[in-house]
Amino acid sequence: MQTLILPGYSASNKEWVDETVRNLKVEGTTSSTGVIRPFYWMHWTDKNSKFDVQEKAELIAKHLRGEKANIVAKDEGLEVANILKSLLPDQIISINSQKSQPF
């Protein structure tokens, strides 16, 4: 079982990804659900890279290779998670969404 961490669009979400991974490790999620897999979107460091939610979902689906997963997602990551759920309904066990913090 994997736990996927799918952030929002903005590069400022890198902090959220790192914090979420730390929190899951503290709560013992690694022992109960296996691998924690954080995602860092390519366009954060490569301005020429495009972000397409359907494309991201299909790529992640290929890499899951039949393995079950839980998802923690925020903003655009939640869109990716919902597409994944529709592509792999028997593999995606749960989707937990995190709301953006107001400025």
C-alpha positions as CSV (number, residue, x, y, z in Angstrom):
1,M,0.0,0.0,0.0
2,Q,1.2,3.5,-0.8
3,T,0.2,6.9,0.5
4,L,0.3,9.5,-2.3
5,I,0.8,13.1,-1.4
6,L,-0.6,15.3,-4.2
7,P,-0.1,19.0,-3.8
8,G,-1.6,22.1,-5.3
9,Y,-0.3,23.9,-8.4
10,S,1.9,26.5,-6.8
11,A,5.5,25.9,-5.9
12,S,4.7,27.2,-2.4
13,N,3.0,23.8,-1.9
14,K,6.5,22.2,-1.5
15,E,6.4,23.1,2.2
16,W,3.0,21.5,2.5
17,V,4.2,18.3,0.9
18,D,7.3,18.2,3.2
19,E,5.2,18.9,6.3
20,T,2.6,16.3,5.4
21,V,5.2,13.7,4.9
22,R,6.8,14.5,8.3
23,N,3.3,14.4,10.0
24,L,2.5,11.0,8.5
25,K,5.8,9.6,9.6
26,V,5.3,10.9,13.2
27,E,1.8,9.3,13.3
28,G,3.2,6.0,12.2
29,T,1.6,5.9,8.8
30,T,4.7,4.4,7.2
31,S,4.4,1.2,9.2
32,S,0.7,0.7,8.6
33,T,0.4,1.8,5.0
34,G,3.8,1.1,3.5
35,V,5.5,3.7,1.3
36,I,4.8,7.4,1.5
37,R,5.2,8.9,-2.0
38,P,5.3,12.7,-2.1
39,F,4.9,14.4,-5.5
40,Y,6.8,17.5,-6.5
41,W,5.4,18.9,-9.7
42,M,7.9,19.4,-12.5
43,H,6.7,22.9,-13.4
44,W,7.9,24.1,-10.0
45,T,11.5,23.9,-11.2
46,D,11.1,23.8,-15.0
47,K,9.1,26.8,-16.3
48,N,8.7,25.1,-19.7
49,S,6.9,22.1,-18.2
50,K,3.1,22.2,-18.4
51,F,0.8,20.9,-15.8
52,D,-2.1,18.8,-17.0
53,V,-4.2,17.0,-14.3
54,Q,-5.3,14.2,-16.7
55,E,-1.8,13.6,-17.8
56,K,-0.5,13.5,-14.2
57,A,-3.3,11.1,-13.1
58,E,-2.6,8.7,-16.0
59,L,1.2,8.7,-15.3
60,I,0.6,8.0,-11.6
61,A,-1.9,5.2,-12.5
62,K,0.7,3.5,-14.7
63,H,3.2,3.6,-11.8
64,L,0.8,2.1,-9.2
65,R,0.8,-1.2,-11.2
66,G,-2.1,-2.8,-9.4
67,E,-1.0,-1.6,-5.9
68,K,-3.6,0.0,-3.6
69,A,-3.1,3.6,-2.4
70,N,-4.5,6.2,-0.1
71,I,-4.2,9.8,-1.2
72,V,-3.7,13.0,0.7
73,A,-4.4,15.9,-1.7
74,K,-4.7,19.7,-1.9
75,D,-6.2,21.9,-4.5
76,E,-5.2,20.7,-8.0
77,G,-3.8,17.6,-6.4
78,L,-7.4,16.8,-5.4
79,E,-8.4,17.0,-9.1
80,V,-5.6,14.5,-9.9
81,A,-6.8,12.3,-7.1
82,N,-10.4,12.3,-8.3
83,I,-9.3,11.3,-11.8
84,L,-7.2,8.5,-10.3
85,K,-10.2,7.3,-8.4
86,S,-12.2,7.1,-11.6
87,L,-9.4,5.3,-13.4
88,L,-8.6,2.9,-10.6
89,P,-11.7,2.6,-8.4
90,D,-10.5,-0.7,-6.8
91,Q,-7.0,0.5,-6.1
92,I,-7.7,4.0,-4.5
93,I,-8.8,3.2,-1.0
94,S,-9.3,6.7,0.4
95,I,-8.8,10.4,-0.6
96,N,-8.2,12.9,2.2
97,S,-8.3,16.5,1.1
98,Q,-6.5,19.4,2.8
99,K,-7.9,22.9,2.3
100,S,-5.7,25.8,1.4
101,Q,-4.9,28.2,4.2
102,P,-6.2,31.7,3.7
103,F,-3.5,34.4,3.4
